[in-house]
Amino acid sequence: MAGITDRNYSILCGRLASLLGVSQAAARRKVDIRAAQQGQRDIAARLAVAEAMLSELQACETDHQGMLSAQLGTVGNDEYFMVED
């Protein structure tokens, strides 16, 4: 499937990515998955989904980047964590 080239969609996904601490491609996938779950396929619906997700994250006071960093730090310090096979 070809990527959506709408500027507003890219901006919203970029904001989601920065709030979540993930790449823009990962944020786009999250929006695409949520839109598909709701049965919405067009760009206007995906923009609405992205805006809703952004407002949810901004209303939530959880530090998603801090949580991800803490989880990654914990995994690296775990004695049973395998770096190589």
C-alpha positions in Angstrom: 0.0 0.0 0.0 1.4 3.4 -0.9 2.0 5.8 1.8 -0.2 8.8 2.4 1.5 12.0 1.3 -0.8 14.5 3.0 1.2 17.1 4.9 -1.2 17.5 7.8 -1.3 13.7 8.3 2.5 13.7 8.4 2.6 16.5 10.9 0.1 14.8 13.2 2.0 11.5 13.0 5.2 13.3 13.7 3.7 14.8 16.9 2.4 11.4 17.9 5.8 10.0 17.3 7.5 12.6 19.5 5.0 12.1 22.3 5.3 8.3 22.2 9.1 8.3 21.7 8.8 6.1 18.6 9.6 6.7 14.9 7.2 8.4 12.6 6.6 5.2 10.7 5.6 3.4 13.9 3.2 6.3 14.7 1.7 6.0 11.3 1.2 2.3 11.7 -0.6 2.9 15.0 -2.9 5.4 13.4 -3.5 3.0 10.4 -4.3 0.1 12.7 -6.7 2.1 14.8 -8.4 3.5 11.7 -8.7 -0.1 10.2 -10.2 -1.3 13.5 -12.8 1.4 13.2 -13.4 0.5 9.5 -12.2 3.9 8.2 -10.0 3.9 5.1 -10.0 7.4 3.7 -7.5 10.2 4.5 -10.1 12.4 6.3 -11.0 9.6 8.6 -7.3 8.9 9.3 -6.7 12.5 10.1 -9.6 12.4 12.6 -8.2 9.3 14.2 -4.7 10.8 14.4 -6.1 14.0 16.0 -8.1 11.9 18.5 -5.0 9.9 19.4 -3.0 13.1 19.8 -5.6 14.7 22.1 -5.8 11.4 24.1 -2.0 11.5 24.7 -1.9 15.2 25.5 -4.8 14.8 28.0 -3.0 11.8 29.6 -0.3 12.8 32.1 1.7 9.6 31.6 5.3 10.1 30.4 5.4 7.6 27.6 9.0 8.4 26.7 10.1 7.9 30.3 8.3 4.6 30.5 9.9 3.3 27.3 13.4 4.4 28.5 12.8 2.8 31.9 11.7 -0.5 30.3 14.6 -0.5 27.9 17.0 0.2 30.8 15.5 -2.6 32.8 15.8 -5.1 29.9 19.5 -4.2 29.5 20.2 -4.8 33.2 18.3 -8.1 33.5 20.8 -10.9 34.1 18.6 -13.2 31.9 18.5 -10.9 28.9 20.2 -12.4 25.9 22.1 -10.0 23.7 23.2 -12.8 21.2 22.0 -16.3 20.5 
